[in-house]
C-alpha cells in the first residue's frame, strides 16, 4: 500500500460511504485515535503525519462495522486492500 494523499483520500471515502465521520482533533489519544461507535465517528490525532494517519486507519478499519455491499466498486477494492494489509501486519 502506498503512503500518499490519494491513498488516504480513498480510505476516507470508503469510511464516508459507510456513514462514518472522520475528524482530526487535538487530544491525548494513547493509540492516536478514538472510536465513538454509537455515533459512527472516528477521531484521529490531528498531529499525525500522512503515514501515521494511513497506518492508524488501516489498524482500526477491521474493528468497524462496514457493509462492503454499500461501498462503491473503488471503495470495495480499497477496503479489501486495507484488510489484506492489516492481515499482513498481524502475521509479522
HUTA-V32447 format. One line per field, one symbol per residue. ss: DSSP state (~ for helix, > for strand, _ for the rest). A space follows every 10 residues. Layout:
ss=???
This chain:
ss=____~~~~~~ ~~~~~~~___ >>>>>_____ __>>>>~~~_ >>>>>____~ ~~~~~~~~~~ ~______~~~ __~~~~~~~~ ~~~~~~~~~~ ~_
